[in-house]
């Protein structure tokens, strides 16, 4: 996620030993740094285009990587953060390669989620933590638990059904706020978070009220975190059942 510091020795080895490296990275500086590690780094970023479905782009990425695999080359795909989190192409490339009889492996990495826990001081085990892609939360009937943390990804493109926009405006975020308003007060303080991608950067942390989310600038890579808005409620019936079991075990 952050230049240099989050690359494991094993991941570095895969990059250095590859015949060709395909890269979808968070920053041009990171890509330039990668090119110092390998002589044949091919950027996947130019395949993005306003008005073009991201799914079309992701399928092109898989085709590009598989073309080189089928040619007998050792191929390494480098994606920022964890390659399997909010990333369709790496999973699909591994699936296709294995289906065609090639050896394929995904090496885990440090994701924006990992950075979020560290930078915001959140322990997901304390109250629990739900994660949703923001548009999916709108498109489907999902159950939100306001007694735990709620993490919303890709809020900058929330509501985009075409998968072709690079961002959506405040009117779309207002729909999200209206949905969240069923479980959270509008004056609930939320966090807009962005992980650092360069060692000289600090993470972006902005605290705003839920009602203000449609009116603040929001980059596509920023994540929205809603802290708990209600206390945990004891399940007395289950506690009584467990007490009976405890008493039985002590006899």
FIVEXKE-820601 format. One line per 8 residues: number of its first residue (from 1); for each residue z, x negated, y of N, C-alpha, C, O. Coordinates in pm, 1 decimal. Each point is the difference from the previous one (the first is absolute). Layout:
BEGIN
NUM> Z:X:Y:Z:X:Y:Z:X:Y:Z:X:Y | ...
This chain:
BEGIN
1> 0.0:-82.9:-119.9:0.0:82.9:119.9:0.0:-86.7:125.4:-74.6:25.7:94.4 | 158.7:-128.2:-94.5:6.6:-94.0:112.0:-68.6:-130.4:-39.4:20.3:-51.4:-110.0 | -100.0:-0.3:199.4:-81.2:-119.0:-25.7:81.3:-111.9:-64.4:101.2:-44.1:54.6 | -146.9:-1.4:-172.0:58.8:-116.1:-65.5:130.7:25.3:-70.9:14.9:-37.0:-116.5 | 80.4:99.1:183.5:135.7:8.1:-53.9:14.8:94.3:-118.2:94.3:-14.8:-77.8 | -184.5:111.7:61.6:14.7:97.7:-107.9:-94.1:-25.6:-117.2:-12.4:84.3:-89.0 | -52.1:-196.8:88.0:-92.1:-31.4:-109.3:74.1:-74.1:-110.5:55.7:-107.1:24.2 | -54.4:162.6:-145.0:69.7:-64.3:-110.1:-81.5:-116.5:-54.0:-121.9:-2.4:17.0
9> 186.6:-94.7:-82.0:-73.7:-111.1:-59.8:-106.1:46.0:-100.1:-108.2:-58.3:-7.0 | 139.2:163.1:-70.6:-97.2:47.7:-98.1:-120.7:62.7:67.9:-113.5:-20.7:-42.9 | 137.5:97.9:149.5:-112.2:59.2:73.1:-87.0:-108.8:61.9:-122.7:9.4:-2.7 | 185.4:-112.1:58.2:-75.6:-112.2:56.1:-86.1:-66.3:-107.2:-114.8:-36.7:25.5 | 170.8:21.6:-145.1:-73.9:-62.1:-109.0:-123.5:81.7:-36.6:-107.1:-56.4:-22.3 | 121.3:189.4:15.9:-114.1:86.3:-30.8:-110.0:-16.8:105.0:-118.3:-4.7:-33.8 | 157.1:-4.4:159.7:-97.6:-16.4:108.5:-72.7:-133.2:-14.3:-122.8:-5.4:6.6 | 197.8:-100.3:-25.9:-57.9:-133.3:-3.5:-89.6:-20.8:-121.1:-96.3:-76.4:7.0
17> 126.6:143.6:-118.7:-76.8:-20.4:-122.0:-119.1:95.1:-13.9:-79.5:-12.7:-93.2 | 67.5:107.3:185.4:-109.8:96.7:-8.4:-133.2:-64.6:38.3:-3.6:-98.9:73.1 | -106.0:156.7:-123.8:-132.9:-42.4:42.5:-38.2:64.7:132.8:-67.8:-60.5:83.0 | 112.3:183.9:-64.7:-28.1:73.1:123.4:121.0:86.5:34.4:64.1:56.9:-88.5 | -33.7:-47.6:217.5:115.2:76.3:47.2:-48.9:109.3:95.5:-69.6:-28.1:97.5 | 107.1:152.9:-127.0:-28.4:111.8:90.0:129.7:34.5:72.5:106.1:4.5:-62.3 | -113.4:19.5:191.9:121.4:16.1:79.0:-4.7:122.6:89.4:-96.9:22.0:72.7 | 203.2:57.8:-79.0:22.0:110.3:93.3:138.1:-23.4:60.0:101.3:39.0:-58.0
25> -98.1:-102.5:173.7:126.1:-47.1:56.8:31.2:69.1:131.5:-85.2:66.4:59.0 | 209.2:-83.1:-14.2:50.0:74.2:115.3:-37.0:-63.1:132.8:13.5:63.7:104.4 | -60.4:-188.7:-106.6:-18.9:-72.6:124.7:-106.6:-106.7:-19.6:-7.2:-63.2:-105.4 | -75.8:43.4:208.3:-103.2:-103.1:-7.9:57.0:-139.4:-14.9:-62.6:-86.7:-61.0 | 180.8:64.0:116.0:64.9:-130.6:-13.2:38.0:-24.9:-145.2:-13.3:-111.6:-50.1 | 60.6:215.6:-17.1:36.5:-12.5:-141.5:-124.5:-32.4:-82.2:5.7:-80.7:-92.7 | -117.9:143.6:126.6:-123.6:-26.0:-72.1:-46.4:-144.0:21.0:-47.2:-64.4:-93.6 | 60.5:13.9:215.9:-37.1:-138.9:28.4:88.3:-96.6:-78.2:-47.0:-102.8:-48.7
33> 175.6:136.6:36.9:91.6:-82.3:-77.8:-39.8:0.5:-147.5:7.4:-103.4:-66.3 | -49.2:217.7:15.2:-42.9:9.7:-139.2:-123.8:-85.7:-24.6:-13.6:-60.3:-106.4 | -74.9:54.8:202.6:-122.2:-78.8:-14.6:28.7:-148.6:-10.1:-82.7:-76.0:-50.4 | 198.8:34.0:97.6:39.0:-140.8:-15.0:43.4:-29.5:-143.1:2.4:-115.6:-42.3 | 32.5:222.0:-33.1:44.3:-16.3:-137.9:-116.7:2.6:-98.0:8.9:-54.7:-109.9 | -119.3:119.3:151.1:-111.3:17.2:-92.8:-132.0:-3.3:76.1:-9.0:49.3:112.4 | -93.1:-107.8:-174.5:-128.5:-17.0:67.6:-90.2:122.1:-1.4:-98.6:3.7:73.5 | 129.5:96.0:-155.0:-86.6:117.7:-7.9:84.7:126.8:12.6:30.2:67.3:-98.5
41> 6.9:-37.3:223.0:76.8:120.7:30.6:-93.7:100.3:66.2:-62.5:-29.9:101.8 | 53.4:148.1:-160.0:-89.7:102.6:51.7:82.1:117.6:51.4:70.6:65.9:-76.4 | -80.2:-40.7:204.1:79.1:105.4:62.6:-53.7:138.1:-37.1:-120.8:23.4:-2.0 | 213.7:66.7:-27.2:-36.3:138.6:-29.7:11.8:89.9:122.8:-44.7:114.7:-2.5 | 103.9:-165.6:108.2:24.4:81.0:119.3:-126.5:55.8:65.0:3.7:112.7:49.5 | -116.4:-186.5:-47.0:-120.1:52.9:67.9:-54.6:129.0:-61.7:-83.8:66.4:61.0 | 129.4:-30.5:-179.2:-51.5:121.3:-63.6:64.6:127.0:55.3:-46.8:110.9:-25.8 | 154.9:-128.4:102.3:56.5:113.9:72.1:-91.7:36.9:116.0:-58.3:-88.1:63.2
49> 45.4:215.9:-35.0:-77.7:42.8:115.7:43.7:139.9:41.5:21.2:86.9:-84.6 | -7.9:-65.8:213.7:33.4:132.4:52.2:-103.6:100.9:-46.5:-120.1:-23.9:12.1 | 165.7:136.0:-65.0:-89.9:103.4:-48.1:-41.3:-15.7:-144.9:-65.4:88.3:-55.6 | 102.7:-199.4:-6.6:-31.2:-25.2:-140.4:125.1:25.1:-83.4:107.6:-49.5:33.8 | -119.9:123.9:-139.9:114.9:30.1:-84.2:61.5:-128.4:-54.9:-70.5:-87.1:-50.9 | 201.9:76.6:61.9:67.4:-117.6:-55.0:-18.4:-8.5:-150.2:-0.4:-109.8:-55.7 | -14.9:223.7:-11.5:-20.6:-3.5:-144.2:-133.1:-65.0:-34.1:-10.9:-69.8:-100.8 | -90.5:91.9:183.9:-128.0:-68.4:-20.0:18.6:-150.4:13.4:-53.7:-77.4:-79.1
57> 130.1:37.0:179.6:27.7:-142.4:20.0:74.0:-58.1:-118.9:-33.3:-109.0:-46.6 | 133.1:180.3:-3.1:78.8:-51.7:-111.1:-83.3:-14.5:-126.9:18.7:-94.8:-76.3 | -109.6:187.5:53.8:-88.5:-11.7:-116.6:-92.9:-120.4:15.0:-30.0:-67.9:-98.2 | -15.5:41.6:220.5:-83.1:-118.6:23.1:77.6:-126.7:-32.3:-54.6:-93.7:-58.3 | 181.1:90.6:96.0:82.0:-116.9:-30.4:5.5:-25.4:-150.8:-15.0:-113.2:-45.8 | 36.6:219.2:-29.0:5.5:-14.6:-146.2:-133.3:-51.0:-52.8:-2.9:-89.2:-84.9 | -107.4:144.6:134.0:-132.8:-43.2:-45.4:-23.8:-147.1:31.3:-55.0:-73.2:-82.4 | 96.4:29.4:202.0:-18.5:-139.7:38.8:75.7:-93.4:-93.5:-53.9:-101.1:-45.2
65> 178.8:135.4:16.4:81.0:-85.1:-86.7:-52.7:1.0:-143.0:-6.5:-104.2:-65.1 | -30.8:221.5:16.8:-46.5:9.8:-138.0:-135.6:-67.2:-20.1:-29.0:-48.0:-109.6 | -53.9:43.6:212.6:-128.1:-70.3:-11.8:22.9:-147.5:-33.7:-69.8:-57.4:-83.5 | 168.6:-2.5:149.8:29.7:-141.3:-25.5:70.0:-18.6:-134.4:-22.0:-100.3:-68.0 | 106.2:196.1:29.3:65.2:-7.7:-131.3:-104.9:4.2:-110.5:5.0:-78.5:-94.7 | -99.7:170.5:107.8:-105.0:14.3:-101.8:-91.8:-121.4:-5.1:-66.9:-25.1:-100.3 | 64.8:-50.2:210.9:-80.6:-122.6:3.1:73.1:-117.5:-63.3:-50.5:-112.3:-2.1 | 169.6:139.4:-49.2:74.8:-104.1:-70.6:93.0:-81.3:87.7:51.3:-103.1:-43.6
73> -28.5:147.4:166.9:85.6:-75.9:90.5:145.6:46.2:-9.7:29.8:113.9:-35.8 | 58.0:-206.3:68.9:142.7:31.3:8.6:25.1:53.7:141.1:-12.5:-73.5:97.9 | 47.2:199.0:-88.1:7.7:68.3:128.8:144.9:30.8:35.0:78.1:42.8:-85.0 | -43.4:-65.4:211.4:133.0:33.1:49.2:-14.3:90.2:122.8:-68.6:-35.3:95.9 | 133.2:151.1:-99.4:5.3:88.0:116.4:133.3:-17.6:69.6:105.3:10.3:-62.9 | -109.3:-36.8:192.7:122.1:-23.7:77.3:17.2:114.0:99.9:-85.7:22.0:85.7 | 197.2:50.2:-97.3:28.5:113.7:86.2:136.8:-19.9:63.4:92.2:-50.6:-64.0 | -79.5:90.5:189.4:127.9:-23.3:66.8:109.4:88.0:-60.3:-25.5:110.2:-48.5
81> 147.8:-162.4:53.2:111.8:71.1:-61.1:-11.2:-1.5:-151.7:-46.4:-97.4:-59.2 | 89.0:205.5:-2.1:-13.6:16.2:-145.1:-137.8:60.0:-26.9:-33.5:103.2:58.2 | -47.5:-164.9:-145.0:-136.6:48.3:-20.1:-10.1:136.7:-65.5:-107.8:59.4:-2.6 | 218.4:-8.6:-50.4:-6.0:128.7:-67.7:64.1:113.7:77.7:9.8:111.5:-51.3 | 34.6:-137.4:175.2:66.8:102.7:79.4:-91.7:45.2:112.3:-39.1:-79.8:85.2 | 4.8:208.5:-85.2:-95.8:55.8:95.7:-129.7:-80.1:-1.9:-55.4:-34.5:104.4 | 9.1:6.4:-224.0:-122.5:-77.3:-16.8:-71.4:48.8:-126.8:42.9:-29.1:-111.6 | -150.4:102.5:130.4:-73.0:58.7:-112.3:-84.6:-104.2:-72.2:-4.6:-2.8:-123.0
89> -61.6:-82.0:199.4:-97.4:-93.3:-58.3:59.0:-98.5:-100.9:-59.9:-19.1:-105.9 | 173.8:-44.1:133.1:53.5:-93.4:-99.8:29.1:67.1:-134.1:-31.9:-55.4:-105.2 | 92.0:174.0:108.3:26.5:71.4:-125.2:-130.6:31.8:-72.5:-10.8:-17.1:-121.4 | -87.7:63.3:197.5:-127.2:38.1:-61.6:-72.4:-121.9:-55.3:-58.1:7.0:-108.3 | 60.6:-117.6:179.9:-67.0:-121.6:-47.2:60.2:-48.0:-131.8:-72.2:-38.8:-91.8 | 205.4:41.8:83.6:67.4:-39.7:-124.8:-38.9:95.3:-112.5:-28.3:-42.8:-111.9 | 27.2:172.4:142.9:-34.9:100.9:-101.3:-142.1:-20.2:-52.1:-23.0:1.2:-121.0 | -72.1:-19.7:212.6:-140.3:-15.9:-39.6:-18.9:-128.9:-79.1:-68.3:-1.5:-102.4
97> 129.6:-107.2:150.8:-14.5:-128.5:-68.9:51.8:7.6:-143.4:-65.3:-47.5:-92.9 | 182.2:107.0:75.7:56.8:10.3:-135.2:-84.9:90.1:-88.8:-16.4:-27.0:-119.0 | -37.6:134.4:177.1:-84.5:90.9:-78.4:-126.3:-69.7:-48.9:-55.0:35.9:-104.1 | 9.6:-135.1:179.0:-120.5:-73.9:-38.3:31.7:-124.8:-82.5:-89.4:-78.9:-30.6 | 216.0:61.2:-5.0:36.9:-109.4:-88.5:40.3:-129.3:68.0:17.4:-101.9:-66.9 | -2.1:103.6:199.0:41.8:-119.5:72.8:152.2:-2.1:14.8:63.5:105.2:7.8 | -6.3:-223.3:-4.2:142.9:-13.9:26.6:23.9:22.8:148.6:-69.6:-57.5:83.7 | 166.8:140.5:-50.8:30.8:29.8:139.5:150.1:16.5:16.6:67.3:55.3:-87.0
105> -15.7:-103.0:198.1:144.6:-0.6:23.3:27.2:23.5:148.1:-69.3:-54.4:86.0 | 171.5:136.3:-56.5:44.1:19.4:137.8:132.2:-72.7:19.7:96.9:25.4:-71.5 | -93.4:-114.7:167.6:121.0:-74.9:30.7:76.2:72.6:111.2:-57.2:22.4:106.7 | 182.7:14.9:-127.1:72.9:72.4:103.4:27.3:-85.7:122.3:8.7:-122.4:-8.6 | 4.4:188.2:121.4:27.5:-70.6:124.4:106.5:72.4:81.2:45.9:107.8:-37.7 | -7.8:-167.7:148.3:95.6:62.3:91.2:-75.5:99.5:86.7:-96.4:-36.0:67.5 | 140.6:160.8:-69.6:-69.8:106.4:71.2:68.0:30.9:133.0:107.4:-51.9:30.5 | -173.3:138.3:48.2:60.9:47.6:123.9:129.2:75.0:-28.2:91.8:-0.1:82.1
113> -84.6:64.1:-198.3:123.6:70.2:-37.7:115.5:-97.6:-14.9:110.6:26.9:46.9 | -135.3:-140.1:-112.0:104.4:-101.3:-16.6:47.5:-51.2:135.2:119.9:-15.8:22.9 | -215.1:-10.0:66.5:33.6:-48.6:134.3:79.3:105.6:75.9:93.2:-32.6:73.7 | -130.2:158.9:-91.7:66.9:111.0:68.6:147.8:3.9:-35.7:85.1:11.7:88.2 | -54.1:-21.4:-217.0:140.2:4.3:-41.4:79.6:-113.2:65.3:112.4:20.4:45.8 | -171.3:-138.7:-42.0:69.5:-116.0:56.0:13.4:10.4:151.5:107.5:-24.9:54.5 | -214.8:61.2:13.1:-0.1:1.8:146.4:83.6:113.6:57.7:60.5:-15.6:106.0 | -56.5:129.4:-174.2:74.0:115.3:50.6:139.6:12.0:-60.8:77.0:88.1:38.3
121> -43.9:-176.3:-132.9:132.4:2.9:-60.6:23.7:123.2:-84.6:109.9:55.4:-1.0 | -213.2:-12.3:-70.2:9.3:120.3:-82.4:15.2:-38.3:-146.5:-76.8:-80.5:-52.7 | 176.4:139.0:-12.1:15.3:-12.0:-145.1:-42.4:134.1:-59.9:71.8:98.7:15.5 | -187.3:-92.5:-83.8:-46.8:128.5:-52.5:92.2:60.0:-104.2:-10.8:118.5:-31.7 | 102.0:-199.4:-22.3:92.1:51.2:-99.7:121.0:70.9:58.2:76.8:62.3:-73.4 | -58.7:-71.2:207.1:119.6:60.0:59.4:-11.2:152.1:10.2:89.1:72.3:-44.6 | -197.9:-24.4:102.8:-20.7:143.9:14.3:-124.3:49.4:-73.2:-25.1:120.3:-6.2 | -52.1:-212.7:-49.0:-128.6:35.9:-57.3:-110.3:-15.0:103.8:26.6:-3.4:120.2
129> -149.0:-5.5:-166.8:-111.7:-25.4:91.0:-126.7:63.1:-55.9:-40.5:-28.9:-112.6 | -21.5:115.0:192.1:-127.8:60.3:-36.7:-112.4:-68.1:77.6:15.2:-34.7:117.2 | -128.6:16.4:-185.4:-117.8:-57.0:64.8:-117.1:95.9:-17.0:-27.4:46.3:-110.7 | -41.4:-16.8:220.3:-118.8:83.2:-5.8:-109.4:-59.6:87.4:27.3:-53.4:107.5 | -150.4:63.1:-154.3:-113.2:-21.3:89.3:-3.1:121.9:91.0:4.5:113.3:-47.9 | -12.1:-135.9:179.7:23.1:107.6:96.1:-96.9:116.4:-18.1:41.2:115.7:7.4 | -167.5:-144.1:-30.7:-97.1:108.4:-16.4:29.0:81.1:-126.0:-14.5:122.2:0.1 | 54.9:-188.9:-106.0:31.6:70.7:-123.6:114.6:97.7:21.1:3.9:106.8:-61.1
137> 89.7:-144.5:148.4:111.5:88.2:30.1:-48.4:129.6:65.9:61.4:105.4:-16.4 | -172.7:-114.5:91.3:-56.1:118.8:63.6:-88.4:79.4:-95.3:1.7:123.1:1.6 | -78.0:-191.9:-83.7:-99.8:66.8:-84.2:61.0:76.4:-117.2:-60.9:93.3:-52.5 | 181.4:-133.3:11.7:62.3:59.2:-117.9:141.6:47.2:33.3:60.9:-46.3:96.5 | -10.3:137.4:-176.4:136.5:47.2:16.3:94.6:-97.3:-69.9:11.0:-1.2:-122.6 | 56.2:-79.1:202.2:92.9:-99.0:-53.0:142.3:37.5:41.6:20.4:68.0:100.5 | 75.7:-112.2:-177.5:140.0:31.0:28.5:66.4:-121.0:64.6:6.9:-107.3:-59.9 | 41.3:125.0:181.4:65.3:-107.1:74.7:151.2:13.2:-14.6:54.2:110.3:6.5
145> 13.7:-223.4:-26.1:145.8:-2.6:-8.1:54.3:-70.8:124.0:-1.6:-123.0:5.2 | 49.8:197.2:95.0:45.6:-62.8:124.0:133.8:-71.5:-11.3:48.4:-54.2:99.4 | 13.2:52.2:-217.8:124.3:-75.3:-17.0:-27.4:-147.0:-32.4:92.5:-81.2:-2.0 | -218.6:46.7:-23.4:-38.6:-138.6:-26.0:-97.4:-47.8:106.0:-33.7:74.1:92.4 | -11.1:-196.9:-105.6:-102.0:-53.7:90.7:-136.7:57.0:-37.2:-29.4:21.7:-117.5 | -52.5:2.0:217.6:-137.8:42.6:-20.6:-91.2:-101.9:66.5:11.0:-24.1:120.3 | -101.1:-36.0:-197.5:-92.6:-100.8:51.2:-141.3:57.3:-7.8:-45.8:39.9:-107.0 | -22.1:-36.4:220.0:-134.6:56.2:8.4:-98.8:-110.1:33.2:13.9:-70.0:100.3
153> -113.7:55.8:-185.9:-100.0:-105.9:13.6:-129.2:56.7:58.4:-34.4:116.2:-21.7 | -35.0:-199.7:94.9:-132.3:30.8:55.6:4.0:123.2:90.7:-89.2:84.8:-3.5 | 194.5:-77.4:84.4:12.2:110.5:95.5:-109.6:-8.6:106.3:-38.2:101.9:57.6 | -11.6:-220.5:-31.5:-104.9:-17.2:101.1:-129.6:71.0:-32.4:-81.4:23.6:89.2 | 60.7:11.1:-215.9:-120.2:75.3:-39.3:38.7:132.0:-65.1:-77.9:56.0:-77.1 | 198.0:-5.5:107.4:48.5:121.9:-64.5:-94.5:117.1:26.3:-48.0:19.0:111.7 | 22.9:57.4:-214.7:-83.1:118.2:12.2:-148.6:-23.1:-14.1:-77.8:95.4:3.4 | 36.2:-220.8:-19.2:-143.3:-29.7:-13.1:-47.1:35.7:-140.8:33.4:-68.7:-96.6
161> -110.4:175.4:85.8:-50.4:43.4:-131.0:-130.7:-67.6:-36.4:-43.0:6.5:-115.2 | -21.1:-71.7:211.9:-129.9:-62.0:-25.4:12.0:-140.2:-57.0:-94.6:-50.9:-60.0 | 210.3:-12.2:78.3:21.3:-141.8:-35.1:-95.4:-90.9:76.4:-26.0:-112.8:-41.9 | -26.1:162.3:154.4:-99.4:-75.8:75.9:49.6:-41.4:138.4:-69.1:-73.5:70.5 | 185.5:118.7:-31.5:52.2:-35.2:131.8:93.3:-119.8:-9.7:67.2:-20.3:-101.1 | -64.2:-57.7:206.9:90.0:-113.9:4.8:134.4:38.8:59.1:97.2:-74.6:-12.4 | -90.8:191.5:77.0:126.0:54.5:50.3:-19.8:145.2:39.8:-112.3:43.0:26.8 | 221.7:32.7:-22.9:-2.8:136.8:50.3:93.2:8.0:120.9:84.7:-87.0:19.9
169> -101.1:191.7:60.2:74.8:5.2:125.0:129.4:79.7:-13.4:38.4:43.1:-108.8 | 27.4:-25.0:223.5:130.6:63.3:1.0:1.8:142.6:-50.4:102.7:46.0:-49.9 | -214.0:25.6:61.7:-3.7:137.9:-49.1:23.3:4.9:-150.7:63.1:93.0:-50.2 | -113.8:-192.4:-21.9:20.6:-6.1:-144.1:145.6:-35.5:-31.2:58.7:53.0:-94.3 | -1.5:-142.5:173.6:140.0:-35.2:-21.9:92.2:116.0:34.3:110.1:9.8:-54.0 | -154.6:78.7:144.2:79.9:118.0:30.9:10.6:91.2:-122.2:104.5:60.4:-24.1 | -213.0:-50.9:-52.8:5.7:76.9:-124.8:104.0:-60.5:-93.3:76.5:72.6:-63.5 | -73.4:-203.9:55.1:99.9:-67.5:-83.1:141.0:30.6:48.8:89.2:28.8:-79.8
177> -69.4:-35.3:211.8:132.2:30.7:56.3:40.1:143.9:-31.2:116.1:27.1:-30.5 | -211.5:64.4:37.9:29.8:139.5:-31.3:45.9:16.8:-144.9:89.8:79.1:-28.9 | -152.4:-154.0:-61.3:41.1:5.0:-141.2:138.8:-60.9:-17.0:85.2:56.8:-68.4 | -62.8:-171.5:130.3:130.1:-66.2:-12.3:110.5:81.1:66.8:116.7:-9.2:-38.2 | -154.4:88.8:138.5:98.1:79.2:72.0:70.2:104.2:-85.4:103.1:53.8:40.2 | -157.5:-24.9:-157.0:67.0:93.2:-91.5:125.1:-62.5:-61.2:90.7:70.9:-43.5 | -86.4:-205.1:40.3:111.8:-69.9:-64.5:79.6:-89.2:94.6:110.2:-43.4:-33.6 | -165.5:15.7:151.5:65.8:-91.0:94.3:5.0:62.3:139.2:-94.2:68.8:39.4
185> 202.5:-91.5:36.4:1.4:43.8:140.1:-98.9:-83.6:81.1:-21.8:-117.3:-30.4 | -37.1:176.6:132.0:-101.2:-71.0:78.4:59.1:-115.4:80.4:-73.3:-89.4:42.3 | 204.9:90.2:-20.6:62.9:-111.7:70.9:54.0:-105.9:-95.9:78.4:-86.5:39.0 | -121.7:94.4:-165.6:40.3:-100.8:-99.0:-67.0:-133.0:33.4:-120.6:-4.5:24.4 | 198.7:-104.0:-23.2:-56.6:-131.7:31.1:-73.6:-56.3:-120.9:54.8:-5.8:-110.0 | -179.7:-35.7:131.5:-81.5:-57.6:-106.2:-39.4:-141.2:39.7:19.8:-41.3:114.3 | -75.2:-31.5:-208.4:-36.4:-140.4:23.2:-149.3:-18.2:-26.3:-51.1:42.0:-103.8 | -18.1:-104.6:198.1:-138.8:-40.4:-19.2:1.9:-149.6:-29.1:44.0:-79.6:82.9
193> -92.1:41.9:-201.2:18.8:-137.8:-49.7:-133.5:-66.6:-31.2:-93.5:62.6:-49.9 | 88.3:-190.2:80.7:-116.7:-81.5:-36.4:49.2:-137.2:-45.4:72.0:-67.8:73.4 | -110.4:27.1:-193.6:40.5:-130.5:-52.7:-73.5:-112.4:72.4:-114.0:16.6:43.5 | 179.9:-129.1:-31.6:-63.9:-117.6:60.0:-100.2:-60.5:-97.4:27.5:-9.4:-119.6 | -143.9:-31.7:170.1:-99.6:-64.6:-85.2:-14.3:-149.5:30.2:-63.9:-72.6:-76.2 | 122.0:26.7:185.5:-2.0:-142.0:35.6:143.0:-48.5:17.7:84.9:75.7:46.8 | -56.3:-201.3:-83.4:137.7:-50.7:9.7:54.8:2.7:142.7:121.4:6.9:18.9 | -208.1:-12.2:80.8:45.9:-1.4:138.7:28.4:141.2:52.2:52.5:15.8:110.2
201> -86.5:84.9:-187.6:21.9:137.8:42.1:136.9:50.2:-43.6:60.5:-51.9:-93.8 | -13.7:153.9:164.1:116.3:75.8:-43.8:-48.4:136.1:-46.8:-102.5:48.3:48.0 | 173.6:14.4:-140.1:-42.6:133.8:-42.6:5.7:97.8:116.4:85.0:-11.3:88.4 | -176.5:107.4:-89.8:0.6:104.0:102.1:94.9:111.0:-40.3:-16.4:60.5:-105.9 | 114.9:-33.4:188.7:98.5:103.9:-28.9:18.5:83.4:126.4:53.9:-47.8:99.9 | -99.1:172.4:-105.4:17.0:91.6:113.1:76.8:122.4:-47.0:-30.9:57.7:-104.2 | 131.0:-18.8:181.5:78.7:118.3:-32.9:-33.1:109.7:101.4:15.7:-17.5:120.9 | -61.5:129.9:-173.2:-39.7:111.3:84.7:54.7:129.6:-60.4:51.6:0.3:-111.8
209> -63.4:108.8:185.9:37.1:130.1:-53.9:-118.3:58.9:-75.5:-115.6:-25.4:33.7 | 145.7:103.5:-134.9:-105.5:59.9:-81.2:-98.9:78.1:86.8:-120.7:-7.7:-22.7 | 169.2:81.3:119.9:-88.7:81.4:83.1:-100.3:-83.5:79.7:-103.6:51.0:42.9 | 134.9:-181.0:-22.9:-85.9:-85.9:81.2:-109.4:-70.3:-80.8:-85.2:-67.9:57.3 | 87.0:83.7:-189.4:-96.7:-71.1:-84.0:-145.6:26.3:39.4:-80.0:-93.5:-3.3 | 41.3:217.4:40.8:-140.5:20.7:37.4:-39.7:-66.9:130.6:-119.0:-12.7:28.9 | 216.9:-30.3:50.8:-29.6:-45.0:135.6:9.7:-150.7:18.5:-23.1:-49.0:110.6 | 56.0:-25.4:-214.2:10.3:-145.8:11.4:-120.4:-64.7:-68.4:-50.7:53.6:-98.5
217> 4.2:-168.3:149.2:-110.0:-69.9:-68.4:44.3:-44.9:-137.9:113.1:-44.8:-18.8 | -203.6:57.2:-77.8:34.9:-32.9:-138.5:-116.7:-73.4:-63.5:-110.6:53.7:-7.9 | 134.3:-175.9:-37.5:-103.7:-78.4:-67.3:-11.5:45.2:-145.7:97.6:48.3:-57.5 | -215.8:-63.5:-2.7:-18.9:45.0:-139.4:95.8:-65.3:-98.7:35.4:60.6:-101.1 | 6.8:-183.3:129.5:85.1:-70.7:-96.1:149.7:27.9:21.1:82.6:-53.9:-73.7 | -46.9:135.3:170.4:141.4:28.6:22.6:50.3:108.5:-96.0:-73.6:91.0:-38.4 | 199.6:-103.7:1.7:64.8:90.0:-94.8:112.1:74.1:71.4:66.0:-56.1:87.5 | -44.5:180.5:-124.0:103.9:81.8:62.6:113.1:23.9:-100.2:-23.5:41.5:-113.5
225> 144.4:-68.0:156.9:118.2:14.9:-84.8:92.8:103.9:61.7:35.5:-9.6:117.5 | 3.3:107.9:-196.4:97.4:99.6:43.2:131.1:-25.6:-73.8:6.7:18.5:-121.5 | 98.0:-60.7:193.2:131.1:-16.5:-64.3:54.9:134.9:-44.2:-49.7:104.3:42.4 | 152.1:-105.7:-127.5:57.7:126.7:-45.4:43.6:87.9:116.9:53.0:-48.6:99.9 | -76.1:177.7:-114.4:36.2:96.3:104.9:111.4:92.9:-45.7:44.3:84.5:77.8 | 1.9:-97.3:-200.3:106.5:85.5:-52.8:81.8:-80.2:-100.0:-48.2:-97.4:-57.9 | 171.5:139.4:38.9:88.5:-69.6:-94.7:-31.8:42.5:-143.0:-46.3:111.3:-24.7 | 72.0:-201.8:-67.6:-13.7:34.1:-140.9:98.3:111.7:-35.3:113.7:-0.5:47.2
233> -156.0:94.6:-128.6:82.9:112.0:-40.1:39.4:-15.7:-146.4:-85.6:-14.7:-87.3 | 214.5:18.0:62.0:49.3:-20.4:-135.9:-46.2:112.9:-92.1:3.9:117.3:37.0 | -47.5:-154.4:-156.6:-36.4:97.0:-103.1:124.7:24.0:-84.7:24.8:-70.0:-98.1 | 52.4:169.6:138.0:130.1:21.7:-63.1:-12.1:40.9:-146.3:82.2:-39.2:-82.8 | -184.8:118.3:50.9:-16.5:44.6:-138.7:-24.8:-118.0:-93.3:57.6:-6.7:-108.5 | -142.9:-86.0:150.2:-28.9:-117.0:-82.5:121.9:-91.0:-8.1:27.5:-57.7:-105.2 | 44.4:44.7:213.9:119.8:-84.4:-2.4:103.0:56.0:-98.9:67.7:-76.1:-69.1 | -56.3:206.9:62.7:94.2:60.7:-95.1:-42.4:-26.2:-143.5:83.4:-28.4:-85.9
241> -213.3:38.0:60.1:-50.3:-30.4:-135.5:30.7:-144.0:-38.5:42.4:-27.8:-112.2 | -64.2:-63.2:206.3:25.6:-141.5:-27.3:148.7:-25.9:-20.3:38.5:-84.1:-81.2 | 44.9:156.6:155.1:145.0:-16.5:-16.5:42.7:41.0:-139.9:87.3:-62.7:-60.0 | -149.9:169.6:7.5:31.3:42.8:-136.6:-40.9:-107.1:-99.5:73.3:-29.5:-94.3 | -191.0:-28.9:115.8:-46.3:-107.6:-89.3:91.8:-120.1:6.4:29.5:-61.8:-102.4 | 17.1:27.3:225.8:91.0:-113.3:15.8:130.4:25.0:-75.5:52.5:-88.9:-67.0 | -1.2:211.8:79.0:126.3:32.1:-67.6:-15.1:-6.7:-150.9:90.4:-43.6:-71.3 | -206.8:87.8:23.7:-25.7:-3.1:-144.1:-10.7:-142.0:-50.7:46.4:-31.2:-109.7
249> -108.4:-56.3:190.6:-19.2:-139.2:-40.6:132.3:-76.2:-3.5:14.0:-97.4:-74.0 | 82.5:141.6:153.6:128.3:-69.4:7.2:92.9:37.4:-114.5:100.0:-68.2:-22.3 | -130.5:174.3:-50.3:89.1:43.3:-108.9:-10.6:-93.9:-120.9:67.7:20.9:-100.6
